[in-house]
Amino acid sequence: MSKINPNISKILPKAKRSVRSLEYYVNGIYDQQNLTILAEAITLLESEVDTHRMLAYEIISTCQTRGQKRPSLRIGITGSPGVGKSSFIESFFSRYIPDGDRAAILTIDPSSIDRRGSILGDKTRMDELSSRPEIFIRPSPSRLHLGGVHAYTYEAILLCEAAGIETIIVETVGVGQSEHEVQQLVDISLLLLLPGAGDELQGIKKGITEIADLVVITKYDGERKTLADQIKKDYKMARHISQSNNTWTAPVIAYSSLTGEGYDTLLDGLSAYIDLIESSEQKNAHRDRQDQAWISRRVHQHIADLVTRQISTDDQLSRQLTDTSQSAIDRYLHIITHIKVELKH
């Protein structure tokens, strides 16, 4: 109930999502490359109604059988909260993406633990990009999904590619050391670090730093410049020590979203990495591994959903969850044994 107006539900009718035919979405996305219809399809993906998501999968599948796979480049932008990811995207990619070229920016915002809602404010920090009609910006709530992305970001990328969008940028939630699922979605990962925030210490640790193809020291202006230069030196050494990819050493580049200083250096580094992965077939091999990982995640999720549904609909199993006369271990073993027997049948 709204605290501002407790009668709001009576004044405003409940929003009812309009679901159209499969052909409507496929024609709109693949043939017309209509960004409004693309947004509608992504909304189906993010719906908690199973039939909506299944329709979204049919849309993707049908689009992929319409013709040749359209070329694309997927770029992931990740870093801790406050590092300036949205400002970086606005500053760098407004120059990187030529006027008239289509691009998608998929941003992920943290969700409330209690209500699972999000502010979805990233788009408001991209004034120039959001004013260009050929740029598709789609904020999505994380809905408590771990890994820094939305549970259906991978499918949203496929829909963007079906719409003929060649450059797709994924901005993650502010992530920690172990949240690196974005690497399983993109071709290139940019890790943003903030001078003076302690991020320089992460260079010698395992985790998210290992997925970075380029490291960007942000806010390279004013009093932070000296500190950023020192962090660059430290991080380059740390990256050299921990480097696991013999064909590429991630460059460490200082960049100012305010002044654009460092743009040419970052552009050179990004272009060099794109040339490397496309000339060596690394890009295709990486995407094959991503497809396999995605299938595995979805199969595990489907099995978990089936088991959860079985527990909720089986009175005996439901009672086991709340039967305090038994230990938690005994209840767990009973439920698992019951499910195994059911699966055999």
Secondary structure by P-SEA (a helix, b strand, c coil): ccccccccccccccbbbbbbcaaaaaaaccccccaaaaaaaaaaaacccaaaaaaaaaaaaaaaaccccccbbbbbbbbcccccaaaaaaccccccccccbbbbbbbbbbbbccccccccccccccccccccccbbbbbbbcccccccccccaaaaaaaaaaacccbbbbbccccccccccccccccbbbbbbbcccccccccccccccccccbbbbccccccaaaaaaaaaaaaaaaaaaacccccccbbbbbbbcccccaaaaaaaaaaaaaaaaaaaaaaaaaaaaaaaaaaaaaaaaaaaaaaaaaaaacaaaaaaaccccccaaaaaaaaaaaaaaaaac
